[in-house]
Amino acid sequence: MDEFHSSQKSCVSAVNQQRRKLRDFQESLKRFRNGSLSEEQKAHIRKLQLKITELERRIKDFETSFPSQPGLFLKLCLGNINVSLYNSKMEYKNDYERFKFKMTVISMVFTILNLYIFNYRLADALFHAMLLWYYSTLTLQEHILIANGSRIKGWWVTHHYLSILLSGFLLIWPDGRVYQMFRGQFFYFSLYLSFVQLLQFRYQSGVLYRLRALGISNSMDVTREGFHSWMWRGLGFVIPFLIVGYLFQLYNAYTLYRLSFHPDCTEWQVLALSVVFFTLFAGNMTTLLFVLKQKVSKTIGVPEMPCG
């Protein structure tokens, strides 16, 4: 094991050295490109740029087998430890998918019970606590997957941070007239959200399976909320359901905003929840429109903007 770790450190050092050399070469190439060049030289530079891009991709793939340093979120939760999964990456990813599916089913059942049978604040608090634990655990697992090569980034990481806040605010919102006025609407929203998540899980699982079989998708890609570029390879029937869900979030934000002016409203959680719901709506809808614009532009041959 000592020899193994020593070899790992040597490989990490060698790859970092190659990255530095590659960066210096790109800077030299950029300065050379700014001068007056013949067509033959320009063609040669384009070939070099393609080779550089391929080398960068190979280095990135190679680095997934190195010890992964945790990001800020993992450091705060777990400390400065090695989170590399090595040979158990696929098993961990599959456990993550099963965890999401099981919790979505449990959430749907819990929502139906609270909506039609249990009308107690304690039962509601248990549901909100379960959501808080679920999104916290999900975010932790996603950061471990990211450290092992999964391409979960951008808005969808922020989305789960906001979901943690949302669940926490709902948990500490005291019972009262204003809470009861919003309670039914929230549980109907939760029921619809669980339905859409189950629909997405079944659909995305099938799409990812086909893309991995064709060698197009990364083996560490996972199912996620919302519509993504790789989902274009198939029927986009989930888009109307997503739009309805996003508009439901906007309606929740509007309802809570109006309730914040209610004479009986003294809780700060009402306005805070309105802001979180509106942020979720704005982020989800913007991301959906961006992906659709990106794919339509690619279809008609218009150069598309790079996705962050």
N, C-alpha and C positions, 0 to 999 in steps of 0.2 A: 504493500500500500504506500510506503514511503517513496518507492521508485515510481509508482503510478502518479502520485501527486507532484513529484519532482518533474516528471515528463509533462504533466499538464501545465505547470508553470513555464516550462521551456517553450511549449507550443503557444501559450498566451503571449509570451514575450516576442516570439518570432512573428506571430500574426500582427501584433501591434507595430512591430518594426516595418512589416510589409505595408500596413496602412499608412504609416508616415511617409514611406518612399512613394507610395501611390499618390498621396496628397501633394507631395513636392513635384512629382511628374506632371500632375494635372495643372498645377500653377505655372510650370514652365510651358506646358502646351498652350495654356490660355494666353500667355504673353506672346508666344510664337504666332498664334492665330490672329492676333491684333495687327500683324504686319501685312504687307502686300504679298499675296500668295497666288500661285498658278492653280489651274483647275486640278492638275495632277496632285499637287500638294494638299489641296482641300479634300480630295477624295481619300488620300492617305490618312489625313487627320480624322475623317469620319470613321475609317476602319479602326484607327487607334481608340477612338471614343467608344466604339462598340465593344472592343476587347476590354477596355477599362470597366465598362458597365457589367460585363460578364464576370470579370475578376472580382468586382465588389460583391456581386450576388453570391459567388462561390465562397468568398470570405465570410459573408453573413451566415450562410448555411453551415459553414464549418464552425463558427462561433457558438452555434446552438448546442454543441457537445461539450463546451467549456463550462466551468463553474459559473453559475449565474449570480450576479450581485443583486440583492433585493433593492427595490425602489424605496422611496420615502415611506409609502403606506405600509409596506411589509416590514421596514425597519422599525416603525412605530409599534407594529403589532407583534412581531416575532423577534426583533433584534437583528443584528448584522450577521446573518447566517447564509450558508450556501443553499439555494432553493432549486438547484438542478435536479431534475427527475431521472435523467439518463435513460435507462431502458424501460422505465415505467410511464413514459409520457402519454402514450395512447391509452393506457389503462386509467390514468388519472383524468384524462380528457373525457373518456367514456363515463367515469364515475360522476364527473361534473354534469354531463348531460342528463344522466339518470336522476341526479339530485334535483336539477331544475324541473324535470318532468313530474317527479313525485311531489315536490312542494307545490307545484301549480295545481295538481289534483287536490291536494290537501287544502289549499287555499280556497278552491272552488267549493268544496264540501263545507268548510268552515263558514264561508260567506253565506251559503244557502241556509245553514242552521241559524246563524245570527240574524238573517233577514226575515225568516218565517217562523222560527221557533223560540230562540233565545233573544229576549229584549232586555238584557241586563248590561250595565256598564262594565261589570267584571268580565263577562264573556267578550265584550268589545275590546277590553284592555288586553286580554289573552291573544286575541287576533292581531292587534297592533304590535304586541310584543313579538309574536311569531314572525310578522313581516319585518320588524327591525332586525331580528336575529337572522332571518333568511337573507336579506339584502347585505348585511354585514358579512356573513359567511360567503355569499356569492362574490362579493367584491374581493375578499381575501383570496379565494380560489382563482379568480380571474387574473389577479396580479401574479400569482404563481405560474399560471399558464402563459402570461405575457413574457415572463422571465425565461420561459422554455420555448419560445418561438411562436406562440399564438399571436395572430394579428388582430387583437382586440385593442382599439385605440380610439382617440378622438372623443366624440360626443358620448359614446356608449359607456365609457368609463365614468364620465361626469354624470350620466343619467343615473347610475346606481348610487353615487354619492348623494344625489338629490333625493333618491328614493329612501335612503337611510334617514335623511333629515325629515322627510315627509312622515315616515312611520314613527319617528321619535316625537314629532309635534302632535300627531294623533294620539299617541300613547299618553302624553302628559296633559292633554286637553281635558279639563275637568267637566264632569257631567253638568248639564244645565239645559235651559230651554233652547239656546242657540245650537248646542251640540245635537240635541234631538231633532232640530229642524234640518240639520245637514246629514244626520246619520243614515237615513234611508237612501238618499242620493249616493252617498259614498259606497254603500254596500252593493247597490246596483252597478255602480262603476267597477267595483272590484270583481263582481261576477262577470261582467262583459270582458274585463281585462284578462281574467283567467281563461275564458273561452278563446279569445284571440291568441293568447300565448300558446294554448294547446294546438290551435290551428297552425300557428307559425312553426311550432316544434315539429309537427308531422311533415309539413311542407318543406321546411328548410333541411330536415334530416334527409329526405329523399333527394333534394337538389345537391347537397354536399356529397352524398354517396355517389351520385352519378359523376360529379366533377372530379372527385378523388379517383374514381375508376378510370377516367379519361386522362388523368395526370395533369389536370388544369388547376385544381384546388390544392392548397397546402394541407398536409395531413393533420395539422394542429388547428385548422379553422373550426369554429364552433358555431352553434345556433345562437342567434341574438335577437333582441327586440328590434322592431323596425324593418325597413326594406333596404337591402344591400345590393351592390352592383352584381355580385355573383348570382343573385336570385333571378336576374333577368333571363337566365337560361331555363325557361320553363314558363308556366302560366303565372301571370302577375295578379292572380285573383285575390291576394291578401291585401292589396292596396286599398280597396274601399273599406275593408274592416279596420285597417290602420287609421285611415282618415277619420272615420267615425269615432274611434278611440281617442284620437288627438283632439277632435272637437269636443268630446266629452270632458277632457282635461280643461279645455278653455271654459266650458260651461261651469265646471267645478270652481275654477278661479273666479268667474263672474259672480256665482252664487255666494261664495265666501266673502268676496269684496262687498257685496250688498249687505250681508249679515254683519260685517264689521261695523256698520252704521246703525244696527238694531239697538233700540233703547236698553235691552237686557244684555247686550254684549259688553263684557268687561275683560275678556281673555285676549291676550296678545297673539295666541296661537291662530286665531281666525285670519287675521291679515297676513301672518307669516305663511300659513298654508295656501292662501290665495296667491302669494308671490311665487311659491314653489310650484304650484300647479301651472301657473302661467309660464314659468321658465321651462317646465317640462314640455308644455304644448309648443312653445316657440322653438325649442331645440329639436324636438321630434319632427315638426312640420318643415323646418328649414332643412334638416338633414334629408328628409324624404324628397323634397323638391330639388335639392342639389343632386341627389343620385339620379333622379328622373331626367333632369337637364343634362347631366353627364352622359347618360346612356343614349338619349335622343340625339345629342350632338355627335356622338360616335357613330350612330346609325346613319345620319345624313352626311357624314364626312366632315363636319366642322371640327377644328382642333379644340380639344377639351382642356379645361384647366386642371392642373395636377391636384389630386385629392390629398389633403393633409391627414 
